[in-house]
Amino acid sequence: MPIRVLIADPQPFFCEALADGLRRRGGFDVVGWTTDEREADRRADSCDVVLSETDLAPGSGFSLARRAGGRRAIVILTRHPVGDVLLDAVAAGAMGCVGHDTGLAGLVPLVSQAAGGTFTVDPAALRDALQRVRASRDGVGAMAPALASLSAREREVLRLLARGLSNEAIGNELYLSAHTVRTHVAKILKKLGAHSRADAARAAVKAGEADSDVRVLRFEGPDLKRV
């Protein structure tokens, strides 16, 4: 029987290209694609494996894994370095974490493994992933206990906060109200001992909790504490 696959990614062109590639390889029945976390959750029962990016439009692959991971195998297929998201994928209940640089030929056996109930990660990327995880943990230092106290949802909010998103934008990404986001941000600042969103963002970058391309500049001036 072919493996039924659903693709969740914010870029429709990528979804269509990957769907076409899997169909041409044979052994896969691509049941469809979506850019939306909730739509992916609704359709998860129609497939064996969901291939999801971390950032959906709107939504999150991690949140999708928490929603549907108990019903179907969710594999995080991400543009980010695997080491940046591997632990979050595991914590969310995903059945694997694979980078876009794996390529279609390498992806096919990994999807088959996930469908069979085996956690999957590209062996070629595993060494780099573990090195990134080790480096991020070594760089945390005294911040480690505070970061460890953050819930999975708070870490998602922190990652988006570090990208400079407003409360409203974070809410749109994660299907949360702005009020709920403000509550999460306040808890994050308290747990990290941060005085502002910028301080929290810098802590996230230093600890490897932010996206790898995020940089936070320090400006002299008043410390804005508004959350």
C-alpha positions in Angstrom: 0.0 0.0 0.0 1.3 3.5 -0.8 2.2 5.8 2.1 -0.3 8.6 2.4 1.4 12.0 2.8 0.0 15.4 3.7 2.3 18.4 3.2 2.1 21.5 5.4 4.3 24.5 4.4 3.8 28.3 4.1 4.9 28.3 0.5 2.4 26.8 -2.0 5.0 26.5 -4.8 7.1 24.3 -2.5 4.1 22.2 -1.6 3.2 21.6 -5.2 6.8 20.8 -6.2 7.3 18.3 -3.3 3.9 16.7 -3.9 4.8 16.2 -7.6 8.2 14.8 -6.7 6.9 12.3 -4.3 4.2 11.1 -6.7 6.8 10.6 -9.4 9.0 8.5 -7.1 6.1 6.1 -6.6 5.0 4.4 -3.4 3.4 7.6 -2.1 -0.2 8.9 -2.2 0.0 12.7 -1.6 -3.5 13.4 -0.2 -2.9 17.2 -0.5 -1.1 20.1 1.0 -2.0 23.2 3.1 -0.3 26.3 4.5 -2.5 26.3 7.7 -1.9 24.4 10.9 -5.6 23.9 11.7 -6.3 22.7 8.2 -3.4 20.2 8.5 -4.8 19.0 11.8 -8.3 18.5 10.3 -6.8 16.5 7.4 -4.2 14.5 9.4 -6.5 11.5 9.8 -6.6 11.0 6.1 -2.8 10.3 5.9 0.0 8.3 7.4 2.7 11.0 7.6 2.5 14.8 7.7 5.5 16.7 6.5 5.4 20.1 8.2 7.6 23.2 8.2 8.2 24.8 11.6 6.5 28.1 10.5 3.1 27.8 8.9 0.9 30.6 7.6 -0.6 30.7 10.1 0.4 28.2 12.8 3.4 26.1 13.7 4.7 22.7 12.9 5.5 22.2 16.6 1.9 23.0 17.6 0.6 20.7 14.9 2.8 17.9 16.3 1.3 18.5 19.7 -2.2 18.4 18.2 -1.9 15.5 15.9 1.2 13.6 16.8 -0.7 11.1 18.8 -2.8 10.2 15.8 -0.3 10.5 12.9 3.4 10.7 12.3 4.4 14.3 12.1 7.9 14.9 10.5 9.3 18.4 10.8 10.7 19.2 7.3 12.4 22.5 7.8 14.4 25.2 6.1 16.2 25.9 9.4 19.3 24.0 10.4 18.1 20.7 11.9 20.1 21.3 15.1 18.2 24.5 15.7 14.8 22.7 15.9 15.6 19.1 16.7 14.9 19.2 20.4 11.8 21.2 20.0 10.5 18.7 17.4 11.1 15.8 19.9 9.5 17.7 22.7 6.4 18.4 20.6 6.0 14.8 19.8 7.1 14.8 16.2 8.3 11.5 14.6 11.3 13.1 12.9 13.2 16.2 11.9 14.7 16.6 8.4 16.3 19.6 6.7 15.5 20.8 3.2 19.1 20.1 2.2 18.4 16.4 2.5 17.0 16.2 -1.0 14.1 14.1 -2.3 16.2 10.9 -2.7 17.2 11.1 1.0 13.7 12.1 2.1 11.9 9.1 0.7 13.4 6.4 3.0 13.0 8.8 6.0 9.3 9.2 5.3 9.0 5.4 5.1 10.7 5.0 8.4 8.4 7.6 10.1 5.3 5.8 8.6 6.6 2.6 10.2 6.8 4.2 13.6 10.6 4.9 13.8 11.9 8.4 14.7 13.8 9.7 11.8 16.5 12.2 11.2 18.9 12.5 8.2 22.1 10.6 9.3 24.2 13.2 7.3 22.7 16.0 9.4 22.7 14.2 12.8 26.3 15.1 13.6 25.8 18.7 12.9 22.5 18.7 14.8 24.1 17.2 17.9 27.0 19.7 17.7 24.6 22.6 17.5 22.6 21.3 20.4 25.8 20.9 22.4 27.1 24.4 21.5 23.8 26.0 22.4 23.7 24.2 25.8 27.3 25.1 26.5 26.6 28.8 25.7 23.7 29.1 28.0 25.6 29.0 31.2 23.7 30.4 34.1 20.7 31.0 31.9 20.1 27.2 31.5 17.8 26.7 34.5 15.7 29.7 33.4 15.4 28.4 29.8 14.6 24.9 31.0 11.7 26.3 33.0 10.0 27.7 29.9 7.1 25.6 28.5 7.2 24.4 24.9 4.6 27.1 24.1 6.7 29.8 25.8 9.7 28.8 23.8 7.7 29.1 20.6 6.6 32.6 21.7 10.2 33.5 22.6 11.5 32.4 19.2 8.9 34.6 17.4 9.6 37.5 19.8 13.3 37.2 19.0 12.3 37.7 15.3 10.8 41.1 16.3 7.2 40.1 15.9 4.5 42.1 17.7 2.1 40.4 20.1 -0.6 40.5 17.4 1.7 38.9 14.8 2.8 36.2 17.3 -0.9 35.5 18.0 -1.6 35.2 14.3 1.3 32.7 13.9 0.2 30.6 16.8 -3.6 30.9 16.8 -3.5 32.8 20.1 -5.2 36.1 21.1 -3.0 39.1 21.7 -4.0 39.0 25.4 -2.7 35.4 25.7 0.5 36.3 24.0 1.0 39.2 26.4 0.5 36.8 29.3 3.1 34.4 27.8 5.6 37.2 27.2 5.2 38.5 30.8 5.9 34.9 32.1 8.9 34.6 29.8 10.4 37.9 31.0 9.8 36.9 34.6 11.4 33.4 34.2 14.4 34.8 32.3 14.8 37.7 34.7 14.7 40.0 31.6 13.7 43.6 31.9 12.4 44.0 28.3 11.5 42.1 25.1 15.0 43.0 23.7 16.7 41.5 26.7 14.7 38.3 26.2 15.5 38.3 22.5 19.2 38.6 23.3 19.0 35.8 25.8 17.3 33.7 23.1 20.0 34.4 20.5 22.8 33.7 23.0 21.2 30.4 24.1 20.5 29.2 20.6 16.7 29.5 21.1 16.2 31.9 18.3 16.3 31.2 14.5 19.8 31.0 13.3 19.6 34.2 11.2 18.3 36.4 14.0 20.6 39.1 15.4 19.7 41.5 18.1 21.5 44.9 18.3 22.0 46.7 21.6 21.1 50.4 21.5 21.8 52.9 24.3 18.7 54.6 25.7 15.8 53.9 28.0 14.8 50.4 28.6 11.3 49.9 27.4 9.5 47.4 29.6 6.2 47.4 27.7 5.1 43.8 26.9 
